[in-house]
Amino acid sequence: MNTSTSESKKTMTAPFPALAYRGKPAPVKISAVGTAVPSRRLTNFDLEKMVETSDQWITERTGIKNRFIVSEGETCSDLGAKAALDACKKAGVDPKEIELIVFATITPDMMLPATACLVQHKIGAPHAWGFDLSIACSGFLYALQVGAQFIMSGCHKNVLVIGMDVMSSIVDYTDRQTCIIFGDGGGAVLLQPSESEEDGCFIDYLHEVDGSGGDFLCVPGGGSKHPSSHKTVDNHEHFVKQDGPVVFKFATKRMPDLCVRLLERNNLTGQDIDVFVPHQANLRIIKSAVERLGMPMEKVVVNIEEYGNTTAGTIPLALATALDSGRLKKGDLVLFAAMGAGLSTGASLIRWAY
């Protein structure tokens, strides 16, 4: 009996000791951005053959031309691992140095375990612990702040924050209201301590939820309220449902309002922002926010035409677009904004590190 217990404990013992980093509280910076998108492209013209819609109709109402869709067998953790390794490589950090993985997604590989656990194994990060964060399109910003706290408090020095979704797994391609919007993909950022605020830092954030709007953007089936059954499958309850007009109205008001409040409490205006990176949900929502902030579109990163709405993945993908086009430079004041299911909103202000 004792032998069996001993063997069981031995089996459960971690093969690697945990990293014991305990540093001083420090400013936090983004040291690298990695991305991953599937290779399969789905255009508006492809959708014309699937539902009653047109390229012109989609473009005028959303700004979307293309989106990328996973191939059979390609998972959220596959894409998350690819983005994570990309970020580690760019920062010159061995995955064995990663201490925490915060994975923002609403399309996990499975209900359990957390997708962060699968990514930890796939990238070879034996010292890392991690978990998933589920708040849809606001997910990356929320995960970013969670990860930042472990740097700011001195608990960790290498934290991966991943925003990734495979929306094609929960989209009904007979529902033209939703299938035209979403795509698959996302990215990862590596958070590290900054030597000084001038070398890059997180400045401030505001996050809010209004749970009274929870039913306006949701996946009804599969949870404890409506457990999976023949009925939920037959009723298409495992697909994302959206009340478009309500969500649009919420987004065009609450997202820019949150940005204005965040800027005002830091004695800033939209004119002070060097780069604005909004969630890529709808081009009309982005333009509404830009108008409210009083900034030119030249300061705004927009790539929705190419990727569509990748939910938690849009902001890291937009960051990569800004970097690849040379629009981000060390010292820039960067504003992030998002809104999503919940209904949730978020805004973050950082000083760019590189």
Beta strands, then each sheet from edge to edge (+ up, - down):
strand 1: 28-36
strand 2: 40-43
strand 3: 66-69
strand 4: 100-104
strand 5: 129-133
strand 6: 159-166
strand 7: 184-193
strand 8: 201-209
strand 9: 217-218
strand 10: 241-242
strand 11: 275-278
strand 12: 333-340
strand 13: 344-351
sheet 1: 1+ 7- 6+ 4+ 5+
sheet 2: 2+ 3-
sheet 3: 8+ 13- 12+ 11+
sheet 4: 9+ 10-
end
